[in-house]
């Protein structure tokens, strides 16, 4: 069963953020708690950890702005 990687809400008024960098390549092995990607809003930059073990399937490319709640990848 795949685990969706969702762009989280960084603050009350933040509705979108830039996915700045994937720390693991597409198809790479990931362990729960490992740094997975970085994201940036107008107020902060945040590193996000993997929610589970698995193989990363990147759905959304880095360098683009996405709405909070967008599925940006999966761990399968």
Secondary structure as UniProt FT lines:
FT   STRAND          3..6
FT   TURN            12..13
FT   STRAND          16..22
FT   TURN            26..27
FT   STRAND          29..30
FT   TURN            32..33
FT   STRAND          35..40
FT   STRAND          45..49
FT   STRAND          54..58
FT   TURN            62..63
FT   STRAND          64..67
FT   TURN            68..69
FT   STRAND          71..75
//
